[in-house]
Each structure stands twice: as C-alpha cells, then as structure tokens.
Amino acid sequence: MPINRYIRLAAVAAASLIALAGIARADTYPSHPVRVIVPYPAGGTTDIMARLVSNYLSEKLKQSFVVENKPGGGTNIGTGEALSSSPDGYTLMIASPANAINATLYKKMPFNYLEKSVAIGMICRVPNVMEVTTSLPVKTVQEFIDYAKKNPGKINMASSGNGSSIHLSGELFKAMTGIDMVHVPYKGSAPALTDLVAGQTQVMFDNLPSSIGFIKSGKLRPLGVTSAEPVKALPGIPPVGKTVKGFEAASWFGFTGPKGIPADIVTKLNKEITAAVNDPKIKARIEDLGGIPSPGSPADFDKFIKAETEKWRPVVIKSGATVD
C-alpha cells in the first residue's frame, strides 16, 4: 500500500475513533451527580434561576444536578472553585453580571474569567427594580430624587455586594441624577432585602425575581424598572428611564464551566438547558418573576459575556467602585 494512502486511511480511522468516543461520552453523560455552583447565598435571583433549570436537568438526564451555594469574595470564591475543577462536565456554575464586572472592579483577580471558562447556555435576562422601604415618603422616581436632594447622604442604598449589577445600577443612578446616597453592601440579595424591608436601608436596585414576592405582598414599594420598557410582571410600574433619560441596566444568568469541557458534553448540556428554558412551565415561571427567557447557542452566550465585560468597564471606572 502506498505510504500516502496509508497515512490518509490512518487519519480517517483516528478521526472516526475520536468521533465515536465523543458519541459514547455524550451518550453516557452524566453518569453521576453534577455540581452546579452558585457564587451567592441561597434565596437570590442567581440561586432561583439555578434551581429552576437544575431541577429540570435532574429529571431529564436522570442524574442529580446539585446546586451548591458558595458565596464570598464578590463571587470570586465560588467562581474560582468552579474554574479550578476538572473540566469533565461534572462541575458547572451559574454566571451573572459579576463575572463581567469583576474583570474591571478588581485590580488583582485570581483568574481571568474569559480565558478560564466555557460558555454553555444562557437562561435569561432580568431587569432590576428600583424599590424603597415602605416608610420612605416617596411613590415615584421623581419624588425619590427630590427627597434625596433635600436629604443628602441620609439615604442608605443596599446592594448584594460591592461591584454587583445591583450596586452599579445604583451608582449609575447616582451619577445620572447627582444625588448623594450611602452604599451599604451585603453578602447577597437575601440579607439585603431583609434589612430593606425592616427599614434599616431605604432603597435598592435589586434583581426583580428575588424582590417580586416582597413587592406583591406590599412589603416593598417599587418605583421603576431598569429595563427600557415596562415589565409584564409589574404592570403599571414605569421604566426608571422615563424620568432619568438614558438610564438602563439589566442582569443575566446562564451556565458556564471550566474551560476544556468536551464539546459534545457542552452541546448536550446546551440542548437540555435550551429545552428547559423553552418548557412552558419554566418559561412562564421566569416571566412571572420578571425575567426574559434568552436561550441560545454556546457561541451566542460567549459573545454576550464578552460584550457585557466591555459594557460595564467604563461604568465601573466612572463610578469609582472598587474592592481592592
């Protein structure tokens, strides 16, 4: 047999074996429980979205997708643990705006998120809601601005942590209105909401899903949503941008993992995540919470995360926000 033909046949055989190995790997995945790391405490929007989709994956793939809350370090602790895990598809994480923001917020990052992660599938985009404790004597965004200007430095603005999208939404609002508020960071939305309801802080630009229960029960008063358009889940509540021209901010959530997860596993996970988000019950639940279902390919999600990283860079710099 001519040597060139032998080489070609060998190459074809090798490629076929690799393809067959990939098919076998995808067919047997997952063969044991999968960790889904949430870099926030339980109860916040990231946690809600993680559990909503993970429960679907557990049922569909016949293996447990176990959500583990690993808060701390502005999400860097949980993210770092996920990215340093074996890239075999058995450790995933839920990415959020913090993963884009931290690239600028931290001068010394323990990892480069874009270089060390692989995008798997987006779940949804979520507007924030500008909400106040019910004891604050304001009912509209304009009334809040007027009150804040008459009481400089006397309004405490809660957030889920330094540099979070919740924090930066508030910082953007401060910059665009010229008001003075004191930022009070918490370790996640849940403890921040507890103090906001109690009146220990006065305002928060929280992700809508984690706040909507408090709003519907009358424990918090919504003034506006941070999306460009009104949100179905909060009828009658206008966009903040109607009063503060040009103001817009939103959160987002999706599955990522350590770089190196086999492509066939990424493809399989993306297919099931997309199916979960498109499932009528889950889709309705996301929309009821104020979210916008946003499934797409891994390439789409990767492009989105990179664009978000660039989008928040000037906002972080202009706000002066830092954790170092």
SELUM-862480 format. One record per residue (C-alpha): residue number from 1; residue in one letter; chain; x, y, z. Coordinates in steps of 0.05 Angstrom, whole numbers, always signed. Example, Ala and Ser with C-alpha at 12.3 -4.5 7.8 and 13.67 -1.06 7.14 Angstrom:
BEGIN
- 1:A:A:+246:-90:+156
- 2:S:A:+273:-21:+143
This chain:
BEGIN
- 1:M:A:+0:+0:+0
- 2:P:A:+28:+69:-19
- 3:I:A:+51:+107:+42
- 4:N:A:+7:+168:+27
- 5:R:A:-55:+125:+23
- 6:Y:A:-36:+90:+87
- 7:I:A:-29:+157:+122
- 8:R:A:-96:+181:+96
- 9:L:A:-131:+117:+119
- 10:A:A:-98:+122:+187
- 11:A:A:-121:+194:+194
- 12:V:A:-192:+175:+176
- 13:A:A:-191:+118:+225
- 14:A:A:-165:+162:+281
- 15:A:A:-218:+215:+267
- 16:S:A:-272:+161:+267
- 17:L:A:-248:+135:+334
- 18:I:A:-248:+205:+364
- 19:A:A:-319:+217:+338
- 20:L:A:-343:+150:+365
- 21:A:A:-311:+165:+433
- 22:G:A:-347:+232:+434
- 23:I:A:-413:+199:+419
- 24:A:A:-403:+147:+473
- 25:R:A:-382:+201:+523
- 26:A:A:-443:+244:+507
- 27:D:A:-489:+183:+510
- 28:T:A:-466:+163:+580
- 29:Y:A:-462:+234:+609
- 30:P:A:-479:+245:+664
- 31:S:A:-463:+180:+698
- 32:H:A:-462:+210:+768
- 33:P:A:-486:+275:+803
- 34:V:A:-466:+342:+774
- 35:R:A:-448:+402:+818
- 36:V:A:-478:+469:+800
- 37:I:A:-441:+523:+838
- 38:V:A:-478:+588:+853
- 39:P:A:-429:+641:+877
- 40:Y:A:-483:+674:+920
- 41:P:A:-523:+655:+982
- 42:A:A:-589:+618:+975
- 43:G:A:-651:+659:+961
- 44:G:A:-625:+709:+910
- 45:T:A:-641:+712:+835
- 46:T:A:-579:+672:+815
- 47:D:A:-599:+617:+863
- 48:I:A:-672:+618:+839
- 49:M:A:-653:+610:+766
- 50:A:A:-601:+556:+782
- 51:R:A:-651:+513:+818
- 52:L:A:-706:+524:+767
- 53:V:A:-664:+497:+710
- 54:S:A:-624:+446:+751
- 55:N:A:-688:+412:+774
- 56:Y:A:-708:+403:+701
- 57:L:A:-639:+376:+682
- 58:S:A:-642:+326:+740
- 59:E:A:-708:+299:+715
- 60:K:A:-690:+298:+642
- 61:L:A:-619:+270:+648
- 62:K:A:-635:+222:+705
- 63:Q:A:-578:+247:+749
- 64:S:A:-579:+298:+805
- 65:F:A:-556:+368:+787
- 66:V:A:-540:+392:+857
- 67:V:A:-539:+467:+870
- 68:E:A:-484:+488:+918
- 69:N:A:-482:+559:+945
- 70:K:A:-411:+584:+950
- 71:P:A:-415:+659:+967
- 72:G:A:-358:+706:+983
- 73:G:A:-305:+749:+951
- 74:G:A:-355:+784:+905
- 75:T:A:-370:+716:+873
- 76:N:A:-295:+702:+863
- 77:I:A:-294:+645:+915
- 78:G:A:-348:+604:+881
- 79:T:A:-325:+622:+811
- 80:G:A:-253:+605:+827
- 81:E:A:-274:+537:+855
- 82:A:A:-314:+522:+792
- 83:L:A:-259:+543:+744
- 84:S:A:-206:+503:+781
- 85:S:A:-249:+440:+778
- 86:S:A:-237:+383:+730
- 87:P:A:-265:+401:+661
- 88:D:A:-306:+338:+655
- 89:G:A:-375:+368:+657
- 90:Y:A:-388:+348:+729
- 91:T:A:-377:+418:+758
- 92:L:A:-415:+475:+728
- 93:M:A:-432:+545:+753
- 94:I:A:-483:+599:+742
- 95:A:A:-452:+661:+712
- 96:S:A:-480:+730:+723
- 97:P:A:-461:+803:+712
- 98:A:A:-410:+799:+768
- 99:N:A:-366:+755:+724
- 100:A:A:-364:+811:+672
- 101:I:A:-359:+868:+723
- 102:N:A:-303:+838:+765
- 103:A:A:-254:+840:+707
- 104:T:A:-251:+915:+718
- 105:L:A:-273:+921:+791
- 106:Y:A:-214:+880:+818
- 107:K:A:-144:+904:+804
- 108:K:A:-116:+836:+823
- 109:M:A:-160:+779:+800
- 110:P:A:-141:+708:+819
- 111:F:A:-163:+685:+749
- 112:N:A:-183:+711:+681
- 113:Y:A:-255:+690:+675
- 114:L:A:-259:+697:+599
- 115:E:A:-197:+655:+589
- 116:K:A:-213:+602:+641
- 117:S:A:-287:+589:+627
- 118:V:A:-330:+559:+573
- 119:A:A:-400:+586:+559
- 120:I:A:-453:+531:+558
- 121:G:A:-522:+562:+556
- 122:M:A:-558:+626:+575
- 123:I:A:-621:+623:+617
- 124:C:A:-650:+693:+617
- 125:R:A:-641:+768:+623
- 126:V:A:-672:+803:+683
- 127:P:A:-685:+877:+694
- 128:N:A:-672:+906:+763
- 129:V:A:-726:+942:+801
- 130:M:A:-716:+1007:+839
- 131:E:A:-752:+995:+904
- 132:V:A:-757:+1030:+971
- 133:T:A:-776:+1013:+1042
- 134:T:A:-850:+1029:+1054
- 135:S:A:-833:+1080:+1108
- 136:L:A:-798:+1126:+1057
- 137:P:A:-848:+1181:+1037
- 138:V:A:-840:+1174:+962
- 139:K:A:-881:+1139:+908
- 140:T:A:-846:+1157:+843
- 141:V:A:-775:+1162:+817
- 142:Q:A:-780:+1238:+813
- 143:E:A:-806:+1243:+885
- 144:F:A:-746:+1199:+906
- 145:I:A:-697:+1245:+871
- 146:D:A:-728:+1307:+902
- 147:Y:A:-727:+1274:+971
- 148:A:A:-654:+1252:+963
- 149:K:A:-632:+1322:+943
- 150:K:A:-665:+1350:+1005
- 151:N:A:-632:+1297:+1048
- 152:P:A:-561:+1287:+1020
- 153:G:A:-523:+1229:+1050
- 154:K:A:-583:+1206:+1091
- 155:I:A:-608:+1152:+1045
- 156:N:A:-576:+1083:+1052
- 157:M:A:-573:+1044:+987
- 158:A:A:-570:+968:+997
- 159:S:A:-538:+921:+947
- 160:S:A:-518:+848:+942
- 161:G:A:-445:+867:+945
- 162:N:A:-391:+915:+920
- 163:G:A:-389:+917:+845
- 164:S:A:-452:+875:+835
- 165:S:A:-500:+895:+780
- 166:I:A:-547:+917:+836
- 167:H:A:-493:+962:+864
- 168:L:A:-473:+991:+797
- 169:S:A:-545:+1003:+776
- 170:G:A:-550:+1048:+838
- 171:E:A:-483:+1081:+823
- 172:L:A:-506:+1096:+752
- 173:F:A:-570:+1126:+780
- 174:K:A:-529:+1169:+828
- 175:A:A:-484:+1194:+772
- 176:M:A:-542:+1210:+725
- 177:T:A:-583:+1246:+778
- 178:G:A:-529:+1279:+820
- 179:I:A:-557:+1254:+886
- 180:D:A:-517:+1230:+946
- 181:M:A:-532:+1162:+975
- 182:V:A:-492:+1117:+1022
- 183:H:A:-477:+1049:+993
- 184:V:A:-488:+991:+1042
- 185:P:A:-462:+925:+1012
- 186:Y:A:-488:+857:+1035
- 187:K:A:-467:+786:+1020
- 188:G:A:-524:+772:+971
- 189:S:A:-594:+798:+957
- 190:A:A:-629:+758:+1012
- 191:P:A:-596:+793:+1072
- 192:A:A:-600:+860:+1037
- 193:L:A:-675:+852:+1026
- 194:T:A:-685:+833:+1099
- 195:D:A:-656:+900:+1122
- 196:L:A:-692:+938:+1067
- 197:V:A:-760:+910:+1089
- 198:A:A:-742:+928:+1161
- 199:G:A:-726:+999:+1141
- 200:Q:A:-652:+996:+1161
- 201:T:A:-636:+1016:+1089
- 202:Q:A:-682:+1057:+1044
- 203:V:A:-671:+1038:+971
- 204:M:A:-645:+981:+929
- 205:F:A:-638:+966:+854
- 206:D:A:-650:+892:+862
- 207:N:A:-659:+837:+810
- 208:L:A:-734:+831:+802
- 209:P:A:-742:+756:+815
- 210:S:A:-714:+759:+886
- 211:S:A:-756:+821:+903
- 212:I:A:-822:+808:+869
- 213:G:A:-852:+769:+927
- 214:F:A:-838:+827:+975
- 215:I:A:-868:+876:+925
- 216:K:A:-931:+836:+913
- 217:S:A:-941:+827:+988
- 218:G:A:-935:+902:+999
- 219:K:A:-871:+897:+1040
- 220:L:A:-831:+939:+989
- 221:R:A:-853:+995:+943
- 222:P:A:-829:+993:+870
- 223:L:A:-814:+1059:+837
- 224:G:A:-788:+1037:+769
- 225:V:A:-756:+981:+729
- 226:T:A:-687:+988:+699
- 227:S:A:-705:+960:+631
- 228:A:A:-721:+1005:+572
- 229:E:A:-793:+980:+570
- 230:P:A:-845:+963:+624
- 231:V:A:-844:+892:+652
- 232:K:A:-904:+846:+648
- 233:A:A:-893:+822:+719
- 234:L:A:-901:+893:+747
- 235:P:A:-959:+925:+709
- 236:G:A:-964:+1000:+719
- 237:I:A:-892:+1008:+742
- 238:P:A:-854:+1052:+691
- 239:P:A:-781:+1046:+670
- 240:V:A:-734:+1090:+711
- 241:G:A:-711:+1116:+643
- 242:K:A:-778:+1152:+635
- 243:T:A:-754:+1200:+689
- 244:V:A:-678:+1194:+683
- 245:K:A:-667:+1196:+607
- 246:G:A:-619:+1143:+582
- 247:F:A:-619:+1101:+645
- 248:E:A:-619:+1026:+632
- 249:A:A:-588:+965:+666
- 250:A:A:-604:+891:+668
- 251:S:A:-578:+826:+698
- 252:W:A:-569:+759:+663
- 253:F:A:-557:+687:+683
- 254:G:A:-530:+624:+649
- 255:F:A:-490:+561:+655
- 256:T:A:-415:+561:+646
- 257:G:A:-358:+515:+668
- 258:P:A:-283:+507:+669
- 259:K:A:-251:+512:+600
- 260:G:A:-237:+444:+570
- 261:I:A:-304:+410:+580
- 262:P:A:-311:+364:+519
- 263:A:A:-350:+397:+462
- 264:D:A:-400:+340:+458
- 265:I:A:-419:+349:+531
- 266:V:A:-425:+424:+522
- 267:T:A:-471:+412:+463
- 268:K:A:-513:+362:+502
- 269:L:A:-520:+409:+562
- 270:N:A:-537:+468:+517
- 271:K:A:-592:+427:+483
- 272:E:A:-623:+409:+550
- 273:I:A:-615:+479:+580
- 274:T:A:-649:+508:+519
- 275:A:A:-705:+457:+526
- 276:A:A:-713:+475:+599
- 277:V:A:-719:+550:+585
- 278:N:A:-769:+536:+529
- 279:D:A:-810:+489:+572
- 280:P:A:-878:+524:+580
- 281:K:A:-879:+518:+656
- 282:I:A:-808:+542:+666
- 283:K:A:-815:+597:+615
- 284:A:A:-878:+622:+649
- 285:R:A:-843:+620:+717
- 286:I:A:-785:+661:+691
- 287:E:A:-833:+712:+661
- 288:D:A:-875:+714:+726
- 289:L:A:-810:+731:+762
- 290:G:A:-798:+788:+713
- 291:G:A:-746:+753:+671
- 292:I:A:-738:+749:+596
- 293:P:A:-722:+677:+573
- 294:S:A:-659:+681:+530
- 295:P:A:-635:+613:+507
- 296:G:A:-582:+607:+453
- 297:S:A:-520:+571:+430
- 298:P:A:-456:+568:+470
- 299:A:A:-425:+615:+418
- 300:D:A:-481:+665:+428
- 301:F:A:-472:+664:+503
- 302:D:A:-397:+670:+497
- 303:K:A:-405:+732:+453
- 304:F:A:-455:+761:+501
- 305:I:A:-409:+753:+562
- 306:K:A:-352:+786:+525
- 307:A:A:-397:+844:+505
- 308:E:A:-421:+852:+577
- 309:T:A:-349:+854:+602
- 310:E:A:-335:+913:+556
- 311:K:A:-402:+947:+571
- 312:W:A:-390:+950:+646
- 313:R:A:-317:+971:+642
- 314:P:A:-330:+1046:+634
- 315:V:A:-387:+1044:+685
- 316:V:A:-342:+1015:+738
- 317:I:A:-287:+1065:+723
- 318:K:A:-334:+1125:+723
- 319:S:A:-368:+1103:+788
- 320:G:A:-302:+1096:+824
- 321:A:A:-326:+1030:+852
- 322:T:A:-270:+986:+879
- 323:V:A:-259:+929:+927
- 324:D:A:-183:+929:+930
